[in-house]
Amino acid sequence: MELAKDELKQALLNATTCDIQHDGWTCGTCFFHISPELNNQDWQAVLLIRGDYSRDELDNLPEDIGASVTKVIGLCEV
């Protein structure tokens, strides 16, 4: 998961140029401007991976977090 974390963080930075959140992560506003295909489940997957919250604290995680991360990274590359 650490590799996906680094790849996700870099993809978000490349797509948004935003690194205002802790440890250089993209903020939610910039995240949602990447694509209208992104939704709250995708954002919650990012929050989980970047370490903001535990699974128990998030109420709308996607069933397949890996697929969500792949989706986000793919949309960042468009």
Residue pairs with C-beta under 8 A, 6 or more apart in sequence:
1 49
4 49
4 66
4 69
5 49
5 50
7 73
8 46
8 49
8 69
8 72
8 73
9 24
9 25
9 26
9 50
11 72
11 73
11 76
11 77
12 18
12 25
12 26
12 30
12 31
12 34
12 46
12 72
12 76
13 19
13 24
13 26
14 76
15 26
15 34
15 75
15 76
15 77
16 26
16 30
16 31
16 33
16 34
18 26
18 27
18 30
19 25
19 26
20 26
20 27
21 27
21 50
22 52
23 50
25 46
25 50
28 43
31 38
31 43
31 46
32 38
32 43
34 72
34 75
34 76
35 75
35 78
37 71
37 75
38 71
38 72
38 75
40 60
41 60
41 61
41 62
41 68
42 62
42 68
42 71
42 72
44 53
44 58
44 59
44 60
44 61
44 62
45 61
45 62
45 65
45 68
45 69
45 72
46 69
46 72
47 53
47 58
48 54
48 55
48 58
48 61
48 65
49 65
49 69
55 61
62 68
